[in-house]
Amino acid sequence: MRYPASEKLEIIRIIEQSHLPARRTLDQVVIPRRTFYRWYDRYLEGGPEALTEIVLRCGGQGGSPTFASRFCTVRDRPVQCR
């Protein structure tokens, strides 16, 4: 299930404000620890804007990327289209 950035931020705030250990709180909200810490790392690096999902689509016919669209930039990092 994909969560919108607003829900990810809300979950991060719940975990930060909880008096319980993070593991226990994540079990209660049913979010895998790996998923949460991936969100949390992105949040710490780039703030709430970094929690937005980016869908990258390459151009070309039949879904195959053209030469010009094989490399794109996502959050200032080069990404190769597949």
N, C-alpha and C positions, 0 to 999 in steps of 0.2 A: 504494500500500500504506500502510495506517495502522499506526503504531508505538505501542505502549503507552508511557505516561509513563516507565516504568522503563527501556525501551530507549533512549528519547530522551536520558534523563539519562546513561546509559552511553556513548552516542555523544558527547555533549558532553564528558564526562570524558576519553574517548579522544583527542579533538581537542585539548583543553587540555593533556594530558600528553605529547602527541607531540612529538618533537624535529624533526619534519618540518613544512614549511609546511601550514597548514590546507587549502589547495586540494589538495595532494597526498594528504594523509591522507583527505580526503573522497572523492577519486577511488578510493582503495583500499577504502574501506568502502561505496562506491557510493551515496552520498547527495548529491543535488544541493545546491550551495552555497546557493542561495536558500532551500531547505527548512531546511537547517541553521541559517542565520542568522535565520530566522523563529523557530525553536525557541530559539535562543540569546538573542535579544532578549526573548522571553517569560520565559525562565529568569532573566535578569538583572533584569528588572522584578519578577517575582513569585516567584522561587524554584522549586523542583521542583514545587510544586502547580500552577503556571501551565502546566505541560506536559501536563496532563490534557485530553483532548478533551472538549468539551461539545457534546452534540447537543441542539439547541433545536427543540422541536416546538410548533406553535401548536394551540390547541384549535379546536373548531367542527366542523361536519359536512363531510364530503367534503374535509377538509384545508384548508378556508378558515378563516382566523382570525376569531374573534369580536372585537368591539370591545374587550372587556376584555383580550384576550390579544395584541393587536397589538404591544404594546411589552413587552419582558421585560428583565430585567437579567442580564447575563453579566459576571462579574468587575467588578462595580460600574460597568458601562457600559451605557447603554440601547441595546437592539438592536431594530430593527423586524422583526417576522416577515413573511415573504413568503407 
